[in-house]
Amino acid sequence: MAKIVSAYAVPHTPSFVAEQHGHAPTTGAIEFFRRIADHFEKTKPDILVMIQNDHFNTFFLDNWPTFAIGLAPDATGPSDQTPDMPPYKLRLDVDLAQHIHNSCVRAEFDLASSQELSLDHAVLVPLHFMTPKMQLPIVPIYVNCLVAPLPTALRCHLLGKAIGAAIRAWRSDKRIAVIASGSLSLEVGGPRIEPGKTFGVPNKAWASCVLEKVTSGQIDDLVAASSPERMFAAGNVGGEILNWITLMGAIGTASPDLVIDQPDLGNAFVAWTGIDRE
């Protein structure tokens, strides 16, 4: 059976690619991603299961899913003109994607699916730094973190459990890494940012609380605390915590190997191994 050999929760801030080229303010993210990439390389995964939200690029309001999975054989991006991001074409592992899709439906999660899709910065920013050759196939899974009504934190946690169970039941010897991306507190273009800026961090205390609960394994407490009101208080994209919570469902309460806080941006970088026994 397949094994989850590592997991990562990281930001997908699009300006990090421009920062790499000296075209955006220095935040430390390049060094943080280097440490994540070093950890990632040592775990030698064969396939990457990606959990993230779309930003009105892959989907739009004419057909906006709560949960979705990509079933295409390949996908290109960036679909959102991420500054300084080169064009990429990624392979998708259709066999694993179809297995996860079927397993989740049997577990009463009705994921939407797409056999033709493009990728925006939520997928490509983490991979740009973690595996820039884009040599590993992916399975992209999307959670609605932006458009009300958001799924509940409990529902996302249970979806993560279904995804984890599906991976472990897949009849394969493949090594799987699960990567979730998103910020913990972030306002983009909204009223809670300083004049002249495009984003802000409305609730640094909440971001710190989330990180503490994630790193200490208090996932049930995090799920209970992540109400729609609490997420909105963390910014108009504060719902991205749901990507992290979905990941927590998939991997359980393993202790992280690496924790890096980025409080000024409402972000953090976390890495795990020892999830499934080798």
KOLGU-354910 format. One record per residue (C-alpha): residue number from 1; residue in three letters; x, y, z. Coordinates in Angstrom, 1 decimal. Layout:
N
   pos   code       c1       c2       c3
   NUM    ALA        X        Y        Z
...
% end
This chain:
278
   pos   code       c1       c2       c3
     1    MET      0.0      0.0      0.0
     2    ALA      1.1      3.6     -0.5
     3    LYS      2.5      5.6      2.4
     4    ILE      2.5      9.2      3.4
     5    VAL      6.2      9.8      4.0
     6    SER      6.1     13.6      4.6
     7    ALA      3.8     16.6      4.8
     8    TYR      4.2     20.4      4.5
     9    ALA      2.1     23.4      5.3
    10    VAL      3.5     26.5      3.7
    11    PRO      2.3     29.9      2.3
    12    HIS      1.7     30.5     -1.4
    13    THR      2.3     34.3     -1.4
    14    PRO      2.9     35.2     -5.0
    15    SER      5.4     37.9     -4.4
    16    PHE      7.9     35.4     -3.0
    17    VAL      8.9     34.5     -6.6
    18    ALA      9.6     38.2     -7.3
    19    GLU     11.5     38.4     -4.0
    20    GLN     13.8     35.6     -5.3
    21    HIS     14.7     37.8     -8.2
    22    GLY     15.2     41.0     -6.1
    23    HIS     12.0     42.5     -7.4
    24    ALA     10.1     42.5     -4.1
    25    PRO     10.9     43.3     -0.4
    26    THR     13.0     40.8      1.4
    27    THR     10.9     38.8      3.9
    28    GLY     13.1     35.7      4.7
    29    ALA     10.8     33.5      2.6
    30    ILE     13.6     32.4      0.2
    31    GLU     15.7     31.0      3.1
    32    PHE     12.6     29.5      4.7
    33    PHE     11.6     27.7      1.5
    34    ARG     15.2     26.5      1.1
    35    ARG     15.0     24.8      4.5
    36    ILE     11.6     23.2      3.6
    37    ALA     13.1     22.1      0.2
    38    ASP     16.1     20.4      2.0
    39    HIS     13.7     18.5      4.2
    40    PHE     11.5     17.6      1.2
    41    GLU     14.4     16.2     -0.8
    42    LYS     15.5     13.9      2.0
    43    THR     12.0     12.2      2.1
    44    LYS     12.1     11.2     -1.6
    45    PRO      8.4     11.2     -2.4
    46    ASP      7.1      9.8     -5.7
    47    ILE      3.9     11.8     -5.9
    48    LEU      2.6     15.1     -4.4
    49    VAL     -0.9     15.5     -3.2
    50    MET     -1.6     19.2     -3.1
    51    ILE     -4.3     20.8     -1.0
    52    GLN     -5.0     24.5     -1.7
    53    ASN     -7.7     27.0     -2.7
    54    ASP     -8.2     28.6     -6.1
    55    HIS     -8.2     32.4     -6.6
    56    PHE    -10.8     32.7     -9.4
    57    ASN     -8.4     31.3    -11.9
    58    THR     -9.1     27.6    -12.2
    59    PHE    -12.7     28.1    -11.2
    60    PHE    -15.1     31.0    -11.2
    61    LEU    -18.5     32.0     -9.8
    62    ASP    -20.4     30.4    -12.7
    63    ASN    -19.3     27.0    -11.2
    64    TRP    -17.5     27.4     -7.9
    65    PRO    -17.0     24.1     -6.0
    66    THR    -16.7     23.6     -2.3
    67    PHE    -14.3     20.7     -2.9
    68    ALA    -12.7     19.7     -6.1
    69    ILE    -10.0     17.4     -7.6
    70    GLY     -8.0     17.6    -10.8
    71    LEU     -8.2     14.5    -13.0
    72    ALA     -6.4     15.9    -16.1
    73    PRO     -3.3     14.1    -17.3
    74    ASP     -1.4     17.4    -17.2
    75    ALA     -1.9     21.1    -16.4
    76    THR      0.0     24.3    -17.1
    77    GLY      0.5     27.6    -15.2
    78    PRO      0.7     30.1    -13.9
    79    SER     -2.8     31.1    -14.9
    80    ASP     -2.6     34.3    -13.0
    81    GLN      0.5     36.0    -14.2
    82    THR      2.4     35.5    -10.9
    83    PRO      5.3     38.0    -11.1
    84    ASP      8.6     36.5    -12.3
    85    MET      7.1     32.9    -12.3
    86    PRO      8.3     30.9    -15.3
    87    PRO      5.8     28.9    -17.3
    88    TYR      5.4     25.3    -16.1
    89    LYS      3.7     22.1    -17.3
    90    LEU      3.0     19.5    -14.7
    91    ARG      2.0     15.9    -14.9
    92    LEU     -0.9     14.7    -12.8
    93    ASP     -1.1     11.2    -11.4
    94    VAL     -4.5     10.3    -12.8
    95    ASP     -4.5      6.8    -11.2
    96    LEU     -4.1      8.2     -7.7
    97    ALA     -6.4     11.1     -8.4
    98    GLN     -9.2      8.8     -9.6
    99    HIS     -8.6      6.5     -6.6
   100    ILE     -8.9      9.5     -4.1
   101    HIS    -12.0     10.8     -6.0
   102    ASN    -13.7      7.4     -5.8
   103    SER    -12.7      6.8     -2.2
   104    CYS    -14.0     10.2     -1.1
   105    VAL    -17.3      9.8     -2.9
   106    ARG    -17.7      6.4     -1.1
   107    ALA    -17.0      8.3      2.1
   108    GLU    -19.8     10.7      1.2
   109    PHE    -17.6     13.6      0.1
   110    ASP    -19.0     14.7     -3.3
   111    LEU    -15.9     16.3     -4.8
   112    ALA    -16.3     18.1     -8.1
   113    SER    -13.8     17.1    -10.7
   114    SER    -12.1     18.6    -13.7
   115    GLN    -10.3     16.8    -16.6
   116    GLU     -9.0     20.1    -17.9
   117    LEU     -7.5     22.7    -15.6
   118    SER     -4.8     25.3    -15.2
   119    LEU     -2.8     26.1    -12.1
   120    ASP     -2.3     29.4    -10.3
   121    HIS      0.1     30.5     -7.6
   122    ALA     -1.5     28.4     -4.8
   123    VAL      0.0     25.3     -6.5
   124    LEU      3.0     26.7     -8.2
   125    VAL      4.6     28.9     -5.6
   126    PRO      5.3     26.0     -3.2
   127    LEU      6.5     23.8     -6.0
   128    HIS      8.6     26.5     -7.6
   129    PHE     10.8     26.5     -4.4
   130    MET     10.4     22.9     -3.3
   131    THR     10.8     21.1     -6.7
   132    PRO     11.7     23.6     -9.4
   133    LYS     12.3     20.9    -12.0
   134    MET      8.6     20.0    -11.6
   135    GLN      9.7     16.3    -12.1
   136    LEU      7.1     14.8     -9.7
   137    PRO      3.4     14.2    -10.6
   138    ILE      0.8     15.9     -8.5
   139    VAL     -2.8     15.4     -7.5
   140    PRO     -4.4     18.9     -6.9
   141    ILE     -7.3     19.0     -4.4
   142    TYR     -9.1     22.3     -3.9
   143    VAL    -11.0     23.7     -0.9
   144    ASN    -13.2     26.7     -1.0
   145    CYS    -11.5     29.2      1.3
   146    LEU    -12.8     32.5     -0.2
   147    VAL    -16.5     32.4     -1.2
   148    ALA    -19.2     32.3      1.5
   149    PRO    -20.5     29.9      2.7
   150    LEU    -17.2     28.3      3.5
   151    PRO    -17.1     24.6      4.4
   152    THR    -16.8     24.1      8.2
   153    ALA    -13.5     23.4      9.7
   154    LEU    -14.9     20.0     10.9
   155    ARG    -16.0     19.1      7.4
   156    CYS    -12.5     19.9      6.1
   157    HIS    -10.8     17.9      8.8
   158    LEU    -13.0     14.9      8.0
   159    LEU    -12.3     15.4      4.3
   160    GLY     -8.6     15.3      5.1
   161    LYS     -9.1     12.0      7.0
   162    ALA    -10.9     10.6      3.9
   163    ILE     -8.0     11.7      1.7
   164    GLY     -5.4     10.2      4.1
   165    ALA     -7.4      6.9      4.2
   166    ALA     -7.6      6.8      0.4
   167    ILE     -3.9      7.3      0.0
   168    ARG     -3.1      4.5      2.5
   169    ALA     -5.6      2.2      0.8
   170    TRP     -4.1      2.7     -2.7
   171    ARG     -2.5     -0.5     -4.0
   172    SER      0.8      0.9     -4.8
   173    ASP      4.3      1.1     -3.3
   174    LYS      4.5      4.8     -4.0
   175    ARG      5.8      7.3     -1.4
   176    ILE      3.4     10.3     -1.1
   177    ALA      4.0     13.8      0.2
   178    VAL      1.0     15.9      1.1
   179    ILE      1.4     19.7      0.8
   180    ALA     -1.1     22.3      1.9
   181    SER     -0.6     26.0      1.2
   182    GLY     -2.2     29.2      2.5
   183    SER     -1.8     32.0      5.0
   184    LEU     -3.1     32.0      8.6
   185    SER     -4.1     35.7      8.7
   186    LEU     -4.3     37.8      5.6
   187    GLU     -6.4     40.7      4.1
   188    VAL     -5.9     41.4      0.4
   189    GLY     -7.2     44.6     -1.1
   190    GLY     -9.7     45.0      1.7
   191    PRO    -10.5     47.7      4.3
   192    ARG     -8.2     46.3      7.0
   193    ILE     -4.9     47.2      5.3
   194    GLU     -2.7     50.3      5.7
   195    PRO     -3.0     53.0      3.0
   196    GLY     -0.7     52.4      0.1
   197    LYS     -0.4     48.7      0.7
   198    THR     -2.1     45.8     -1.1
   199    PHE     -2.3     43.4      1.8
   200    GLY     -2.2     43.3      5.6
   201    VAL     -2.3     40.9      8.6
   202    PRO     -5.4     41.8     10.7
   203    ASN     -5.0     39.2     13.4
   204    LYS     -1.4     38.1     14.2
   205    ALA     -2.5     36.7     17.5
   206    TRP     -4.8     34.3     15.7
   207    ALA     -2.0     33.2     13.4
   208    SER      0.2     32.5     16.4
   209    CYS     -2.6     30.6     18.1
   210    VAL     -3.1     28.5     14.9
   211    LEU      0.6     27.7     14.7
   212    GLU      0.8     26.7     18.4
   213    LYS     -2.1     24.4     18.1
   214    VAL     -0.7     22.8     14.9
   215    THR      2.7     22.2     16.3
   216    SER      1.4     20.9     19.6
   217    GLY     -1.1     18.5     18.0
   218    GLN     -4.2     20.3     19.4
   219    ILE     -6.0     19.8     16.2
   220    ASP     -9.5     19.2     17.7
   221    ASP     -9.1     22.5     19.5
   222    LEU     -8.1     24.2     16.3
   223    VAL    -11.0     22.8     14.4
   224    ALA    -13.4     23.9     17.2
   225    ALA    -11.9     27.4     17.3
   226    SER    -11.9     27.9     13.5
   227    SER    -15.5     29.3     13.1
   228    PRO    -16.4     31.4     10.1
   229    GLU    -16.4     34.5     12.3
   230    ARG    -12.9     33.8     13.6
   231    MET    -11.6     33.1     10.1
   232    PHE    -13.1     36.3      8.7
   233    ALA    -11.6     38.3     11.6
   234    ALA     -8.2     37.0     10.4
   235    GLY     -8.8     38.6      6.9
   236    ASN    -10.8     38.3      3.8
   237    VAL     -8.6     35.2      2.9
   238    GLY     -8.4     34.0      6.5
   239    GLY    -10.3     30.9      5.3
   240    GLU     -7.0     29.5      3.9
   241    ILE     -6.5     27.9      7.3
   242    LEU     -9.0     25.3      6.0
   243    ASN     -6.2     24.0      3.7
   244    TRP     -4.1     23.4      6.8
   245    ILE     -6.9     21.8      8.7
   246    THR     -7.6     19.4      5.7
   247    LEU     -3.9     18.5      5.8
   248    MET     -4.1     17.8      9.6
   249    GLY     -6.9     15.4      8.9
   250    ALA     -4.8     13.5      6.4
   251    ILE     -1.7     13.1      8.5
   252    GLY     -3.0     13.0     12.1
   253    THR     -1.2     14.4     15.1
   254    ALA      2.4     13.6     14.2
   255    SER      4.9     16.1     15.7
   256    PRO      6.5     18.4     13.2
   257    ASP     10.2     18.3     12.4
   258    LEU     10.5     21.9     11.3
   259    VAL      8.5     25.0     12.3
   260    ILE      9.2     28.5     11.0
   261    ASP      7.1     31.5     11.9
   262    GLN      6.6     34.5      9.6
   263    PRO      4.4     36.6     11.8
   264    ASP      4.7     39.9      9.9
   265    LEU      3.0     38.2      6.9
   266    GLY      0.6     36.0      8.8
   267    ASN      2.4     32.9      7.5
   268    ALA      4.3     29.9      8.7
   269    PHE      6.2     26.9      7.3
   270    VAL      5.9     23.5      8.9
   271    ALA      7.3     20.1      7.8
   272    TRP      6.5     16.6      9.1
   273    THR      8.0     13.1      8.7
   274    GLY      7.2      9.9     10.6
   275    ILE      3.6     10.0      9.6
   276    ASP      3.3      6.4      8.3
   277    ARG      5.7      3.8      9.5
   278    GLU      8.4      3.0      6.8
% end
